[in-house]
Amino acid sequence: MEFSFDQLDERIQKSLEEMGFESPTPIQKEAIPVALKGEDIVGQAQTGTGKTAAFGIPIVEGISPRERGVKAIILTPTRELAIQVAHEISLIGKNKGISAYPIYGGVSIDRQANILRRGRNQVIVGTPGRVKDLINRGILKLDRVRYAVLDEADQMLDMGFIEDIEEILSKTPKEKQTMLFSATMPYEIRKLIDNYLKPGYRFIKVSKQLITPKVKQRVFLVRSEDKLKALEKILKENEGTATIVFVKTKRDAADIERELQRRGINARAIHGDLSQRQRENVLRAFREGKVKVLVATDVAARGLDIKDVGLVINYELPENPESYVHRIGRTGRAGREGTAISLVAEPEKRRMYRIKGLKGIRPERFRVNDVKELKEKLLSEDASRVPERIRKLARELLQKRPAEEIVALLLSKIMR
């Protein structure tokens, strides 16, 4: 018998209906019936497949609102993902009286400690560092845990959390249900599975189409020194479109934010050096449309669920080819159309060929100054410093179409 939401507690069905759920996604169909039987699960699935509900629904189904103490611990790599997962599980459990509470660094530990001492939150969602800290202080007790979930396990591995995870799991009862979800299965994750999941665990792999057909992909070949100018031009051409610009490092994010603001573009960056309050303020401004351009690293954007993103720009290609899929997945959601643009300089070409999602996409040569723009510049005040003899020559050449490339080259050097 195929799983459907009708098989769940009526109160959960009501919550799912209020949340807009209509039918289970592939991973929900596979994972929820297995989880309801109490079996351990390893799920290989990417962001956007519905995996939060795949483990959240069985947890809410299995917990009574009359129970006290922490019954489920869910570990996530980032603060934003902890907040998002806790919010979704709380919505699922709303009509049953089950709530989830997020704990993470960057905010007052005393406030989190006070809430935990009340014992009203049966589900805790947290980042490994803060969870471990609260355990060591004797504030968070996991001796009654029946469910343990590792979400985005490969990302927690990349961020160096593996030892914290092992220590946290050692504080939970041996007889519990463990669910691990990861986009990839490197050796260290397989070792974690062997050590902490029951031998008869169920492996579920759900393939997500690499790139949704609603996303139009473009690759622009651009000189390294022209990248910022190209980014500025694309953003100004798409003014009003909610855009995420992906960069490599925290420093890159801060630098690009500053440069774009200097050029009159209302951009904000999200990265690890911001306080939690600053991060929340930036994300709120972006979600509300007060800021149209968000500059982010892969780590900072991991797990963020932001609707209505119309454009994703890879200012730099990711080192990990799989990260490309996660980036592009930020646009073209819920049946909407979106565009993904990658700015590729000569040193990045080899990396471009390793990305499956870019196969079949014909690179275009990006012209920072095209002929139409140059014509406008000739008539603008910006061109007043160009010697009259050169302007006269340019006007004459512009009369002849074959001379466009010459004029573009000439004036791009003058106007730079």
C-alpha positions, 0 to 999 in steps of 0.5 A: 500500500502506497503511503499517503498523508491520510494515514497520519494522525488527523491533527498532523493532516490538518497541519499539513493541509494548512501548510499547503502540502498536497501529496508526499514527495518521493523521499517522503513516500519512501522514508515516512513509512519506514520511519513510522516502523521505528527503523533507522534510515540513511537518506541520500537526498539534496536540498529541496526534496522535502527531507525535513518533513520526511523525518519531521512528520514521523517524529511528530507522529511518535511523540505525545504532547503530554511527554516532558523532556527532549524526545528528539535531537536534530543536528544541522550544520548552520544556524539558519538551517536550525531555525528553518527546520525547527520552524517547519517541525513546529508547524507540522506539530502545531495542532498536536501540541508539539513544538521544536526549539532551535539552539545555536551560537551567536546569541545568548546562551542564558536565554536558551538555557532558561527555555530548555530548563522549562522542559516544554520543547520535546524536539531540539534542533541545533548546531553541534557546537552549541548543543555540545556546550549546553550538554557539557553545562548540564543544561541539555539532557538527552537521556530520554531521546528516542529520535536522533537526526543528522541533517546535511551530514556531509556539510557538518563533516566539511565544517569539522563537526564530526567529533562533536557529533560523535560526542553528542550521540554518545549522550543519547540512549543506545535504543533510539531511532537514528536518521541520517540525511546527506547529499553525498556519502564520503568515507567519514559519513559511511564510518559514522553510519557503521558506528551509530546506526543499527546494522539493519538500517534502510538506505533510501536514495532519491535522485533530484533532477540536476537542474529544474527545467524552469531555470535558464542557465547562461555562462559568460566568459569574462576577463578576471579584471572585468568581473566586477564590472560585469556583475554590476552591469547584470545587476543593473539590467535586472534591477528589481529582481531578487538576486543571490550572488555566490562567492567563495569566502567571507572576505569576498562577500564583504568586499563585493557588498562594499563595492556594489554599494559604492556603485549604487546597488543596494546589496547586503552580504551574509557570512560567518563574521556577522552576529546572529542578529545581523544575519537575521536582519539581512535575511529579513530585509531580503525576504521582504524585498527591501534588499534585492541583492544578497551576496553569500558564501555556500556555507552561509546560504546552506539550507536557506529557503528563500522564495521568489529568487529570480536570479542566481549569479555565480561570481565564482564557480564553486570548488565542489561541483555538487555545490553548483546544484545547491546554488542553482536550486535557490531559483526556479522554485515552486514552478516559477521561472528563474535564471542562473548566470555563471561568470567564468574567467580563464583560470576557472574554465577547467572547473567549469567542465567538471560541473555536470549541470553546465554540460550543454550550455554554450558559453557566451563572450561577455562584453563589458562595453557593447556598442549600444552602451558606447554610443550612449556614453559618447553623448553623455557627460562621461565622454566629455573628457574624451578628445574631440578628434577621437570622438569624431573618429568614433562617430565615423566608424560607428556609421560602418557596421564592420567597425563596431569591434574596433570602436568597442575596443577603442572606447572601452580602453578610453572609458575604463 
